Amino acid sequence: MAKNKRPTDLNQRAKSIVDIATGESEDTNLDNGKNPAAVALGKLGGKKGGRARANSLTPERRAEIAKKAAAKRWKK
């Protein structure tokens, strides 16, 4: 899928932005090739994921993960 890119020249880019803002042309860079329904599902799962994982971990396991992370940070 070929992507229409905006001009790299500053003056041409400014003109294209003004044209889009005034409605003389349409912004063709809106389509990123992703399915909007799939994006929405991904965001929904992402918002739940961290909290659900934290709730499922035991305090001992959380401490183990934290110790391992601290060891990695201090190893540098």
C-alpha positions as CSV (number, residue, x, y, z in Angstrom):
1,M,0.0,0.0,0.0
2,A,1.6,3.3,-1.1
3,K,1.5,6.0,1.4
4,N,1.0,9.6,0.3
5,K,3.6,11.6,2.1
6,R,3.5,15.2,3.0
7,P,6.1,17.5,1.2
8,T,9.4,17.8,2.9
9,D,9.9,21.4,1.8
10,L,8.8,23.7,4.6
11,N,6.9,26.1,2.3
12,Q,5.1,23.3,0.4
13,R,4.2,21.6,3.7
14,A,2.8,24.8,5.1
15,K,0.7,25.4,1.9
16,S,-0.7,21.8,2.1
17,I,-1.6,22.3,5.8
18,V,-3.4,25.5,5.0
19,D,-5.2,23.8,2.1
20,I,-6.3,21.0,4.4
21,A,-7.4,23.4,7.1
22,T,-9.4,25.6,4.6
23,G,-11.0,22.5,2.9
24,E,-9.4,23.1,-0.4
25,S,-7.9,19.6,-0.3
26,E,-8.3,16.5,1.9
27,D,-5.7,15.0,4.2
28,T,-4.7,11.7,2.6
29,N,-2.4,10.6,5.5
30,L,-5.3,9.5,7.7
31,D,-5.3,5.9,6.7
32,N,-2.6,4.0,8.5
33,G,-3.7,0.6,7.2
34,K,-5.1,-0.6,10.5
35,N,-8.5,-2.0,11.1
36,P,-10.3,0.5,13.5
37,A,-12.2,-2.4,15.2
38,A,-8.9,-4.2,15.9
39,V,-7.3,-1.1,17.2
40,A,-10.3,-0.5,19.6
41,L,-10.0,-4.1,20.9
42,G,-6.3,-3.8,21.4
43,K,-6.7,-0.6,23.4
44,L,-9.4,-2.2,25.5
45,G,-7.3,-5.2,26.3
46,G,-4.2,-3.0,27.0
47,K,-6.1,-1.0,29.6
48,K,-7.1,-4.2,31.4
49,G,-3.9,-6.1,31.1
50,G,-1.5,-4.6,33.6
51,R,-4.1,-4.3,36.4
52,A,-5.4,-7.8,35.8
53,R,-1.8,-9.2,35.9
54,A,-1.0,-7.3,39.1
55,N,-4.1,-8.6,40.8
56,S,-3.3,-12.2,39.9
57,L,0.3,-12.1,41.3
58,T,1.0,-13.1,44.8
59,P,2.9,-10.6,47.0
60,E,5.9,-13.1,47.0
61,R,5.9,-13.2,43.2
62,R,5.7,-9.4,42.9
63,A,8.7,-9.1,45.3
64,E,10.6,-11.7,43.2
65,I,10.0,-9.7,40.0
66,A,11.0,-6.4,41.7
67,K,14.2,-7.9,43.0
68,K,15.1,-9.2,39.6
69,A,14.4,-5.8,38.0
70,A,16.5,-4.0,40.6
71,A,19.4,-6.5,40.0
72,K,19.2,-5.8,36.3
73,R,19.2,-2.0,36.8
74,W,22.2,-2.1,39.2
75,K,24.1,-4.6,37.0
76,K,24.7,-1.8,34.4
